[in-house]
Amino acid sequence: MSVASLEKFNKQFEHTGPRTVSEILAEERAGSFAFYIPTADKLDTASLVDRIEACIPSLISIAQSPHIVLKDEYKQVRTEKAANLTPQGIRMTAKDPKLWKMKDGKLRPEYVYSKSREDEYNTYENRVVRALIDKIVRFLNLPLEYAKDGVKNLYEAYFQHSALNKFDLVKLIDADLYKASDPRSFNDYKKLFYLRGKLAQLRSGAFYKTMSQFPLFTGRPEVTNLFLHNPDYRNCFRLWLFLDEFNAGLSLLSQEEQRSVYCAFISLAMISAYVQLGFRIETDASVGKIDENFSLKGFVLTNEWFKVTLHAEPGRIEVLVQCPKIRAQQTTVIELHTNIAEQYGKDNQFVVSLHRTDYNDRAACVVPGNKNSLKDLESIVRCTVFTFEAKREIYDRLCLICGSNALEDKDYFYRCDDCGAVYCFLDDEHVWVNQFNVLSDRGEGTL
């Protein structure tokens, strides 16, 4: 779901010229731009399923009876067991002195080169067919992701379900969740799942295992007589070309492009969240294509209390929040995580990931295809400017997070020695919470 929805988010920028962030947010309000993008209803997998289904019988036929060539080999066998001596074998025997021994006063060959014929599976076309089986398996992953995303379930809707109890889920659940399931997506998923099962059988068969012993074919196949004239091999060749064309139409993102697009998605969604909180854009920026080195430098939003400056680049967003009235500021570093093989960094307050995260105070999986994950991102935005009404005359003595009276007055802010909370008053009636812990027993969870 994550990569598929990110790909669709990127497509909103492919055929447009540069736009300012303000213009993009105006399009969002008008409904022509979106941060939440369901992935199930846009990818047409019918032609893909039909073409692969049509080729399955040919793949099975080749696996059961592949085209082979007879390979002539000359092997050393004992003279008395030689069954097929040819002029070439006799010449090879005569030239090899190691085979000759003296017996009864005469020089005789103890071994001779005997001709044998063996079936040779290692042909160009068979290597292409073996590679095609792997290609189809890899290729089905994205359509399966699209199709399955159209069938809603509770665990997919709430990424952190394993850390919530039943009462929490009942409070959080969207009553319209299951209404959004698309029967067409389920039908597509069934067909794709069936196809993957057929391919799994082919990969466990004798043909695939035999061909796995030979060098793997790479590149684009070329036309041969067998691909032209044998119906089964011709179907496989045509399917390879079709998959290449279909793949080109999807414009799948590379790892570096994912980093750039994800940075754009998170940055723009954060700006949208700030605007919904009542901030206005003071210093705008132009956005063109987002799949190559997206960045924002010195993007500024303001409200009655704060000036918020965003600096974004692939892998990292830095949020500087300044309160001119009390001359205080705070920097929040958000790490953007797109490569599941890499570990989180340590120089950050939050981690926002394209993939599932552990349940803690500082990490969240946020993707365009999950509406609830966008709410997690909005919560991170709120954490940077977390303010509410509270009387200074009370909470300059008692911690407003844990209620402890072990509160230190640091002139510009207050710090609780018991829970580690940090906050400062914007005036006598309003407080800005800079930091507090919730899941302190699970790591360094801070706001």
Order of alpha helices (4+ residues) and beta strands (2+ residues): alpha-beta-alpha-alpha-beta-alpha-beta-beta-beta-alpha-alpha-alpha-alpha-alpha-alpha-alpha-alpha-beta-beta-beta-beta-beta-beta-beta-beta-alpha-beta-alpha-beta-beta-beta-beta
